[in-house]
Every structure is written in structure tokens, then in C-alpha cells.
Amino acid sequence: MKYQRFFTLLLLVLVPNFFMGSCDSQKSVSQQISVNQTATMQSKPASIPLKVQTSFARYKTYNEAAELETAADLVIVGRAKTSIEEGKPTAVSESEKARRNHAVNESVVVKDEQGFIVDRYTITSVKVHKLFKGKVEDKEIKVLQPAAVVKESNQPAFISTIEDYAPLKKNVKYLLFLKEVDTATYPNLAGVYSILSVNQGKFNLEKGDDEETKVEGRNEQYQKLKVKIRKNYESTVNAVP
């Protein structure tokens, strides 16, 4: 189904389990989310910023830094090697989602039989600068973001993401709390990590991500959590070159 140019849609999509982190009993329950707004995200790499369509989602939230640390498999300081705008658009069916192997920097959009977007993600290569928890074999890891570039025929490309998730900026330093993707459900994503519970595990502690700053301004829960993250990690993270 073709999208009309940048207008608000109302549709139902599913938040995949690999974005839910440690959502205990809710992890197996599909959450309904609906596209509820369209915004513009500024992007330095692109000469013309891509429009952004965001979707509302229910996901587990955290109140304390210690809770994030316990839930995460990896806690790192890292930088994304590419921006979300550089993602290569790829559309797959729901049946292909758990079978098809994806390359780094591939923006994947999953559509149902009616052509509605029911999932989206981009696999981004992140360079690890400091490790707080867990083990990694390489200096770079694959991180799955709940956002993707969408390109419909004869229509301008846009970014589809989850409300209050600001995609990683290229070469910007982040503190990331990551969860390894469940390979029993998604064997094609072995060795890939997702950001814990959509946006709960992503923090830019310097002034390098304007979109994340906007999230702080409108999301009180995230703002309070980030204050606690700063208290525990800011001096150490800022010392990382």
C-alpha cells in the first residue's frame, strides 16, 4: 500500500520482543501501537532532512540505574559508525522476519499482507570504547535500533521509528544498556544486541544529540532516569575520548 506524502496515519503494528529487554510476562504479549505523529528530524549527513513518522508503544520503563544494569547483558560506551539516514531500505514479509539474514546498515521494514508496517529496525555497527558489563570479542558490535528508512515507490524516503526513540547519531558518544537478541525466536539475529526497552538504554551524556534532548523535555520518566544515570556514570563516560 502506498503512503500519502507525510500525513498522520492510524494503524496497528507490533513491538517486537527484542526491543522489550526484560519485560518478564509482557515479553510474549504483542503490544498494539499506532502511528500518531509526523515530525522532522535534522540530519547533518543528509542535505535534505528526512521526515520522521513515529509510533506510540507500550514498553517496560525503569526508575533506577541499578535496574538497568541488572537487566542489561552489555553496558558500554560506544559510537555508531553510520547514521540512520544511511540505512539501506529493505522490505520483508512477516514470515521472512525470523528467517532472513540482514547486513549491517540495512534498514528493515516488515509489512503485513495488507502492506501496513508492523515492524521496523536497522542493524548499526557500534564501536566499543569502554565496557562496564559483559564481554565482547571485537571492538565493534551490532546494535539493532527500532527505526528504519522507508522507501516506497514514487514517494520520498522517510524514517519510521518508535515515539521517544531518537536514533543514534553518527560518531556521537553514548552510554548504552544492551540486551542480546533472543536467538530462539530470531535465529537470524545471532550476535546482535538491542537497546534495552526501546529508549530506556540509550543516553548521550554530552550535548551531541538534539533529538534525545527533546525527548527529555517531553518525557518526564526518561528525564528522571537520565538524571540518575548522569549521577552514576557521567564523570567516567566524559573521560572516554
C-alpha positions as CSV (number, residue, x, y, z in Angstrom):
1,M,0.0,0.0,0.0
2,K,1.5,3.4,-0.9
3,Y,1.7,6.1,1.7
4,Q,0.4,9.6,1.0
5,R,3.1,12.2,1.5
6,F,3.8,12.8,5.2
7,F,0.4,12.8,6.8
8,T,-0.7,11.2,10.0
9,L,-1.7,7.5,9.8
10,L,-3.7,5.4,12.1
11,L,-2.6,1.7,12.0
12,L,-1.8,-1.2,14.2
13,V,1.7,-2.6,14.5
14,L,3.6,-4.9,16.8
15,V,6.5,-4.0,19.0
16,P,9.0,-6.9,18.6
17,N,10.2,-8.8,21.7
18,F,13.8,-7.9,21.1
19,F,13.0,-4.3,21.9
20,M,11.3,-5.2,25.2
21,G,14.5,-6.1,27.1
22,S,13.5,-7.8,30.3
23,C,9.7,-7.3,30.2
24,D,9.0,-10.6,32.1
25,S,5.5,-11.7,31.4
26,Q,4.8,-9.0,29.0
27,K,7.6,-10.1,26.7
28,S,5.4,-12.6,25.0
29,V,2.4,-10.3,24.7
30,S,2.2,-8.3,21.5
31,Q,1.6,-4.6,22.2
32,Q,-0.5,-2.5,19.9
33,I,1.0,0.7,18.7
34,S,-0.4,3.3,16.3
35,V,1.3,5.9,14.2
36,N,0.3,9.2,15.9
37,Q,2.5,11.9,14.6
38,T,4.9,13.1,11.9
39,A,7.9,15.2,12.7
40,T,11.1,16.4,11.1
41,M,14.5,15.2,12.3
42,Q,17.5,17.3,11.4
43,S,20.4,15.2,9.9
44,K,23.8,16.6,9.2
45,P,24.8,13.8,6.7
46,A,21.7,14.5,4.6
47,S,21.3,17.6,2.5
48,I,17.6,17.5,2.9
49,P,16.4,16.1,6.2
50,L,14.1,13.0,6.0
51,K,10.7,13.2,7.5
52,V,10.0,11.1,10.6
53,Q,6.9,9.1,11.3
54,T,6.7,7.9,14.9
55,S,4.6,5.2,16.5
56,F,3.3,5.1,20.1
57,A,4.3,1.9,22.0
58,R,3.9,0.4,25.5
59,Y,7.2,-0.9,26.9
60,K,8.8,-1.5,30.2
61,T,10.3,1.5,31.9
62,Y,12.9,1.8,34.6
63,N,13.2,4.0,37.7
64,E,16.8,3.3,38.8
65,A,20.2,2.9,37.2
66,A,20.7,-0.3,39.1
67,E,17.6,-1.8,37.4
68,L,19.0,-1.1,34.0
69,E,22.4,-2.6,35.0
70,T,20.8,-5.8,36.1
71,A,18.6,-6.1,33.1
72,A,21.3,-5.5,30.5
73,D,23.7,-8.1,29.1
74,L,26.1,-5.4,28.0
75,V,26.8,-1.9,29.3
76,I,29.1,0.1,27.0
77,V,30.3,3.5,25.9
78,G,30.2,3.5,22.1
79,R,29.8,5.4,18.9
80,A,27.7,4.5,15.9
81,K,29.7,4.2,12.7
82,T,26.8,5.3,10.5
83,S,23.6,7.4,10.9
84,I,20.1,6.0,10.5
85,E,19.7,8.1,7.3
86,E,22.4,6.0,5.7
87,G,20.4,2.8,6.1
88,K,19.7,0.7,3.0
89,P,15.9,0.3,2.8
90,T,14.6,-3.3,2.7
91,A,11.0,-4.6,2.9
92,V,10.2,-8.1,4.1
93,S,7.1,-10.0,4.9
94,E,6.2,-11.2,8.4
95,S,7.1,-14.8,7.5
96,E,10.6,-13.7,6.4
97,K,11.3,-11.7,9.6
98,A,12.8,-14.5,11.6
99,R,14.5,-16.2,8.6
100,R,16.2,-13.6,6.5
101,N,19.7,-12.6,7.3
102,H,20.4,-8.9,7.4
103,A,23.5,-7.0,6.6
104,V,24.9,-4.2,8.8
105,N,23.4,-0.8,8.0
106,E,20.3,-2.4,6.5
107,S,17.0,-0.7,7.3
108,V,14.4,-3.4,7.5
109,V,10.6,-2.7,7.3
110,V,8.3,-5.6,8.0
111,K,4.9,-5.4,6.3
112,D,1.7,-7.5,6.8
113,E,-0.4,-8.9,3.9
114,Q,-2.2,-5.5,3.6
115,G,1.0,-3.6,3.2
116,F,1.0,-2.0,6.6
117,I,4.3,-1.6,8.5
118,V,4.2,-3.8,11.6
119,D,7.9,-3.6,12.5
120,R,11.0,-1.7,11.6
121,Y,14.7,-1.9,12.6
122,T,18.2,-1.1,11.5
123,I,21.3,-3.0,12.4
124,T,24.0,-0.5,13.2
125,S,27.7,-1.1,13.8
126,V,28.8,0.5,17.0
127,K,32.4,0.9,18.1
128,V,33.0,0.0,21.7
129,H,35.2,2.4,23.6
130,K,34.6,1.2,27.2
131,L,32.9,-1.8,28.7
132,F,31.1,-1.6,32.0
133,K,29.4,-5.0,31.9
134,G,29.6,-8.2,29.8
135,K,32.1,-9.4,27.3
136,V,32.7,-8.6,23.7
137,E,35.1,-10.4,21.3
138,D,35.5,-7.5,18.9
139,K,35.9,-3.7,19.2
140,E,32.7,-3.4,17.2
141,I,29.2,-4.9,17.9
142,K,25.9,-5.0,16.0
143,V,23.2,-2.9,17.6
144,L,19.5,-3.2,16.5
145,Q,17.7,0.1,16.6
146,P,13.8,0.4,16.5
147,A,14.0,2.7,13.5
148,A,14.4,2.3,9.7
149,V,14.5,4.2,6.5
150,V,11.3,3.5,4.4
151,K,11.3,4.0,0.6
152,E,8.0,3.5,-1.2
153,S,7.9,3.6,-5.0
154,N,7.5,7.1,-6.4
155,Q,7.5,8.6,-2.8
156,P,10.2,10.4,-0.9
157,A,12.0,8.3,1.7
158,F,11.2,8.8,5.4
159,I,12.2,7.4,8.8
160,S,9.8,5.1,10.7
161,T,10.6,4.9,14.5
162,I,9.0,4.5,17.9
163,E,7.8,7.5,19.8
164,D,10.5,8.9,22.1
165,Y,13.3,6.9,20.5
166,A,15.9,9.1,18.9
167,P,18.2,7.1,16.5
168,L,21.9,7.0,17.3
169,K,23.8,9.9,15.7
170,K,26.9,9.0,13.8
171,N,30.2,9.4,15.8
172,V,28.4,10.7,18.8
173,K,29.3,9.1,22.2
174,Y,26.6,7.2,24.0
175,L,26.2,5.1,27.2
176,L,24.2,2.1,26.0
177,F,22.5,-0.7,28.0
178,L,22.0,-3.6,25.7
179,K,20.2,-6.9,25.6
180,E,21.2,-9.8,23.3
181,V,18.5,-10.7,20.8
182,D,16.8,-14.0,21.7
183,T,18.1,-16.4,19.1
184,A,15.5,-19.0,19.9
185,T,12.9,-16.6,18.4
186,Y,15.2,-14.8,16.0
187,P,18.0,-17.2,14.9
188,N,18.9,-14.9,12.1
189,L,19.9,-12.2,14.5
190,A,22.5,-14.2,16.4
191,G,25.2,-11.9,17.9
192,V,23.0,-8.8,17.6
193,Y,22.1,-6.6,20.6
194,S,19.1,-4.3,21.0
195,I,18.9,-1.2,23.1
196,L,17.1,-2.1,26.3
197,S,13.4,-1.5,26.2
198,V,13.2,0.9,23.2
199,N,14.8,4.0,24.6
200,Q,15.5,3.1,28.2
201,G,19.0,2.0,27.5
202,K,20.3,4.9,25.3
203,F,21.9,8.0,26.8
204,N,24.0,10.8,25.3
205,L,25.6,12.5,28.4
206,E,27.1,15.3,26.3
207,K,25.4,17.8,24.1
208,G,25.6,15.7,20.9
209,D,22.0,14.6,20.3
210,D,19.4,17.3,20.0
211,E,16.6,14.8,19.4
212,E,17.4,13.0,22.6
213,T,17.3,16.3,24.4
214,K,13.8,16.9,23.0
215,V,12.8,13.5,24.4
216,E,14.0,14.6,27.9
217,G,11.9,17.7,27.6
218,R,8.6,15.9,26.9
219,N,9.1,12.6,28.7
220,E,9.3,13.1,32.5
221,Q,10.1,9.4,33.2
222,Y,13.1,9.4,30.8
223,Q,14.3,12.7,32.1
224,K,14.3,11.5,35.7
225,L,16.0,8.3,34.7
226,K,18.7,10.2,32.9
227,V,19.4,12.3,35.9
228,K,20.2,9.2,37.9
229,I,22.3,7.8,35.0
230,R,24.3,11.0,35.0
231,K,25.0,10.8,38.7
232,N,26.4,7.2,38.3
233,Y,28.2,7.4,35.0
234,E,28.8,11.0,33.8
235,S,32.3,11.6,35.0
236,T,33.5,8.2,33.8
237,V,31.8,8.5,30.4
238,N,33.1,12.0,29.9
239,A,36.6,10.8,30.5
240,V,36.4,8.4,27.5
241,P,37.9,10.1,24.4
